[in-house]
Amino acid sequence: MADNLTIGKVYLDNKQKFELKSVTDEIGFNKEVKTMKMNRPGLELTGFWEYFQKDRILLFGMKEKCYLDSISKERIHEIFEKIFKIGVPGAIFAHDTHPTEDIVKLAKKYKIALFTSKLLTTRLNQFMMEYLDWNLAPRTVMHGTLVDIYGVGILFTGRSGIGKSEIALDLVERGHRLVSDDSVRIIRRSDNVIIGTGHKFFEHYIEIRGLGIIDVARMLGVRAIRKQKRVEVQVELEDWVDKKNYERIGAVEKTRDILQVPIPLINLPIYPGKNITVITEAIAMNHLLKVYGLNAAKKFEERLEFRIKEKTIKKNLETYLRTDFE
């Protein structure tokens, strides 16, 4: 899960980008923001409170200002006292609109943060939702190495010391791009998309046992790294076991859920002398073919079934002809 996101952090992260100014100093900065959705309280201003979402940041624009200008100060006081008393995280007045002195006093009374912005209301709403979506998205940290191979994000997992970092270094030297080694932060952006990033402190470093820490960005340049990548395939590295039955055709596709998103899973046995780098390149290219609707394993199965059916028909025909004496 994401760390608690406060209204103060929202302001500090975006005050320059969204041209935000605090009207109430740092009052209410410790209030937690729990949803990416914003609320433009048009109906509430007219007295309809049946669907008021108190956990959303309020956004007032020119339309709301025009309505407030048309009603009495007493009515405005009544509306905003009810809104702030409920306990919203904060409120933003966009499109270069500003709260009245009475609204500011009420906000300070109930410890609600107020901000203004010169941005158009619709643009500010879009930008804020994108920011909140990223910061409130479900997330986790996995022990593994994430590499961009031919545009496919492959997450290498397996026991400590099995060779994930060495494989990543070999792939990077072959022109692929490192996202993160050892620790991968994963964020779910939608129902079927998860994004992997690295920890800022360990960003673009690789630890090679016996050698130490390698700075991939400085050693191989910016072409060898990237900030983030969609995780599309998980390759679980495991030690070779002689008597274990490994997948030979690949027709049965396995998946593993990461943040409730099913990701194709490949259990890849390794042993000394096996070229894992080339195999993982093949995994990436095979995944791309599947994206384009070309599944080699299924095509092979179809061809095999057709050949069996063809031989059966031929055998039945030969049997019929041998027993036909007319």
C-alpha positions in Angstrom: 0.0 0.0 0.0 1.0 3.6 -0.6 2.2 5.8 2.3 -0.4 8.1 3.8 -0.9 11.1 1.5 -1.7 14.3 3.3 -3.1 17.5 1.9 0.1 19.2 2.8 2.1 16.9 0.6 -0.3 17.4 -2.2 0.3 21.1 -1.9 4.1 21.0 -1.6 4.4 18.5 -4.6 2.2 20.6 -6.9 2.4 24.3 -5.8 4.6 25.3 -8.7 3.2 23.0 -11.3 -0.5 23.8 -10.6 0.2 27.4 -9.4 -1.3 26.7 -6.0 -1.3 29.2 -3.2 -2.3 28.5 0.4 -4.9 30.8 1.8 -5.0 29.3 5.3 -1.2 29.0 5.8 -0.5 25.4 7.0 -3.8 24.8 8.7 -5.2 21.3 7.9 -2.0 20.1 6.2 -2.1 16.9 8.2 -5.5 15.8 6.9 -5.2 12.5 4.9 -6.3 12.2 1.2 -7.8 8.8 0.5 -9.3 9.0 -3.0 -8.1 10.2 -6.4 -11.6 11.6 -7.2 -12.3 15.3 -6.9 -15.7 16.9 -6.0 -17.2 19.9 -7.7 -20.0 20.6 -5.2 -22.5 22.1 -7.5 -25.6 20.3 -6.2 -24.5 20.7 -2.6 -24.5 24.5 -3.0 -28.2 24.3 -4.0 -29.1 22.1 -1.0 -28.8 18.5 -2.3 -26.6 16.6 0.2 -27.6 13.0 -0.5 -24.5 12.0 -2.4 -21.8 14.2 -0.8 -18.4 12.5 -0.6 -16.6 14.0 2.4 -13.3 12.2 1.6 -12.8 14.1 -1.7 -10.9 17.4 -2.2 -13.4 20.1 -3.2 -12.8 22.0 -6.4 -14.6 25.3 -7.0 -14.4 27.0 -10.4 -16.0 29.9 -12.3 -19.4 28.2 -12.4 -19.6 27.8 -8.7 -18.3 31.4 -8.2 -21.1 32.7 -10.4 -23.7 30.8 -8.3 -22.2 32.0 -5.0 -22.3 35.6 -6.3 -26.0 35.2 -6.8 -26.9 34.2 -3.3 -26.8 36.0 0.1 -23.8 36.1 2.4 -25.9 34.4 5.1 -26.6 31.5 2.7 -22.9 31.2 1.7 -22.0 31.1 5.4 -24.6 28.3 6.0 -23.4 26.3 3.1 -19.7 26.4 3.9 -20.1 25.9 7.6 -21.9 22.6 6.7 -19.3 21.6 4.2 -16.3 22.3 6.5 -18.0 20.9 9.6 -18.3 17.5 7.8 -14.5 17.5 7.5 -13.3 17.5 3.9 -9.6 17.1 3.2 -9.3 20.6 1.6 -10.7 22.9 -1.1 -9.2 24.5 -4.2 -10.6 27.6 -5.9 -9.5 27.4 -9.5 -9.8 29.6 -12.6 -8.3 32.6 -10.6 -11.3 32.6 -8.2 -10.9 33.4 -4.5 -12.8 32.5 -1.3 -14.5 35.3 0.6 -13.2 36.4 4.0 -16.1 34.6 5.7 -15.2 31.3 3.9 -11.6 31.7 5.0 -12.6 32.3 8.6 -14.8 29.2 8.5 -12.0 27.1 7.0 -9.6 28.2 9.8 -12.3 27.5 12.4 -12.7 23.9 11.2 -9.0 23.5 10.2 -9.7 23.0 6.5 -6.9 23.9 4.1 -7.8 26.3 1.3 -5.9 26.9 -1.9 -6.2 29.1 -5.0 -5.0 28.4 -8.6 -5.0 30.3 -11.8 -5.4 27.1 -13.9 -8.7 26.4 -15.6 -10.9 24.2 -13.5 -11.1 21.3 -16.0 -7.3 21.3 -16.5 -6.6 21.4 -12.8 -9.1 18.6 -12.2 -7.4 16.5 -14.8 -3.9 17.1 -13.4 -4.9 16.6 -9.8 -6.6 13.3 -10.6 -3.5 12.1 -12.4 -1.3 13.0 -9.5 -3.7 11.4 -6.9 -4.1 8.3 -9.1 -0.3 7.7 -9.1 0.2 8.5 -5.4 -2.8 6.5 -4.1 -2.4 3.5 -6.4 -2.0 0.1 -4.7 1.7 -0.8 -4.5 4.1 -3.3 -3.2 7.9 -4.1 -3.2 9.2 -7.3 -4.7 12.7 -8.9 -4.5 13.7 -9.2 -8.1 15.3 -7.4 -11.1 13.3 -5.6 -13.8 14.7 -5.2 -17.3 13.2 -3.8 -20.5 13.9 -6.4 -23.2 12.8 -5.4 -26.7 10.1 -3.1 -25.1 8.8 -5.9 -22.9 9.2 -5.5 -19.1 10.5 -8.8 -17.7 10.7 -9.2 -13.9 13.3 -11.8 -12.8 12.6 -13.4 -9.5 14.2 -16.3 -7.6 16.2 -17.2 -4.6 19.0 -14.8 -3.5 22.2 -15.5 -5.3 20.7 -17.4 -8.2 22.0 -14.9 -10.8 19.4 -12.3 -11.4 21.8 -9.4 -11.3 24.4 -11.2 -13.6 21.6 -11.9 -16.2 20.5 -8.2 -16.0 24.1 -7.0 -16.6 24.5 -9.3 -19.5 21.2 -8.1 -21.0 22.2 -4.5 -20.5 25.5 -5.0 -22.3 23.5 -6.5 -25.2 21.6 -3.2 -25.6 18.6 -3.8 -23.3 17.7 -1.4 -20.4 17.8 -1.8 -16.7 14.9 -0.5 -14.6 15.8 -1.8 -11.1 18.0 -4.5 -9.5 17.3 -6.4 -6.3 14.3 -4.3 -5.2 11.4 -3.4 -7.5 8.6 -1.1 -6.5 5.4 -2.1 -8.3 2.4 0.2 -8.7 -1.0 -0.8 -10.2 -2.2 1.9 -12.6 -5.4 0.2 -13.8 -7.2 -3.1 -13.8 -4.5 -4.8 -16.0 -1.4 -2.6 -15.9 1.3 -2.7 -13.2 4.4 -0.4 -13.4 7.8 -1.2 -11.9 10.2 1.4 -10.7 13.4 1.4 -8.7 14.2 2.8 -5.2 15.7 6.3 -5.6 18.6 5.4 -3.3 19.6 2.3 -5.3 18.6 3.7 -8.7 20.4 2.0 -11.6 22.9 0.2 -9.5 23.7 -3.5 -9.8 25.3 -5.7 -7.2 27.5 -8.4 -8.6 28.7 -10.9 -6.0 32.5 -11.0 -5.8 32.8 -7.6 -7.6 30.5 -5.2 -5.8 28.3 -2.3 -6.8 28.2 -1.2 -10.5 26.8 2.1 -11.6 25.1 1.1 -14.9 24.1 4.7 -15.9 27.7 6.0 -15.7 29.3 2.8 -17.1 27.1 2.3 -20.1 25.2 5.6 -20.4 21.6 6.6 -20.4 20.7 4.2 -23.2 21.2 1.4 -20.7 18.6 2.6 -18.1 15.0 3.7 -17.8 13.0 5.1 -14.9 10.0 2.8 -15.1 8.5 0.0 -17.2 5.3 -1.9 -17.3 5.7 -5.4 -15.9 4.5 -7.9 -18.6 6.2 -11.2 -17.8 7.6 -12.7 -14.7 10.5 -15.1 -15.1 11.0 -17.3 -12.0 14.6 -18.6 -12.0 15.0 -21.9 -10.2 17.8 -24.5 -9.8 17.7 -27.4 -12.2 16.2 -30.6 -10.7 16.9 -33.8 -12.8 13.6 -35.6 -12.1 11.3 -32.6 -12.4 9.0 -32.5 -15.4 9.5 -29.1 -17.0 7.3 -27.5 -19.6 8.3 -28.6 -23.1 5.6 -27.1 -25.4 4.3 -24.1 -23.5 0.6 -24.5 -24.5 -0.5 -24.3 -20.9 0.1 -20.7 -19.9 0.7 -20.0 -16.2 0.1 -16.7 -14.5 0.8 -15.1 -11.2 -1.2 -12.3 -9.6 0.8 -9.2 -8.7 -1.5 -6.6 -7.0 -4.4 -8.7 -8.3 -3.2 -8.3 -11.9 -2.4 -11.7 -13.6 1.0 -11.7 -15.2 2.4 -14.5 -17.5 4.7 -16.7 -15.4 7.6 -18.7 -16.8 9.5 -21.1 -14.5 13.0 -21.2 -16.0 15.4 -23.8 -14.7 19.1 -22.9 -14.8 22.4 -24.7 -14.6 26.0 -23.9 -15.5 26.6 -23.3 -19.2 22.9 -22.6 -20.0 22.6 -19.3 -22.0 19.8 -17.6 -19.9 20.3 -14.2 -21.7 19.4 -15.6 -25.1 16.5 -17.5 -23.7 15.1 -14.4 -22.0 15.4 -12.5 -25.2 13.4 -15.3 -26.8 10.8 -15.0 -24.0 10.4 -11.3 -24.7 10.0 -11.8 -28.5 7.6 -14.7 -28.0 5.5 -12.4 -25.7 5.4 -9.8 -28.4 4.2 -12.4 -31.0 1.5 -13.4 -28.6 0.4 -9.8 -28.3 0.0 -9.7 -32.1 -2.0 -12.9 -31.9 0.7 -15.4 -32.9 1.1 -18.2 -30.4 3.7 -20.8 -31.5 2.7 -23.4 -28.9 -1.0 -23.3 -29.9 0.0 -23.4 -33.6 2.1 -26.5 -32.9 -0.7 -28.2 -31.0 -3.1 -27.4 -33.9 -0.6 -28.8 -36.4 -0.1 -31.9 -34.2 -3.9 -32.5 -33.8 -4.3 -32.1 -37.6 -1.5 -34.6 -38.3 -3.0 -37.2 -35.9 -6.5 -36.7 -37.4 -5.0 -37.0 -40.9 -3.2 -40.3 -40.0 -6.4 -41.7 -38.5 -8.4 -41.0 -41.6 -5.7 -42.5 -43.8 -5.5 -45.6 -41.6 -9.3 -46.0 -41.6 -9.3 -45.8 -45.4 -6.6 -48.4 -45.8 -8.4 -50.7 -43.4 -11.7 -50.3 -45.4 -10.0 -51.0 -48.7 -8.3 -54.1 -47.4 -11.6 -55.6 -46.3 -13.5 -54.6 -49.3 -13.7 -57.6 -51.8 -16.3 -56.3 -54.2 
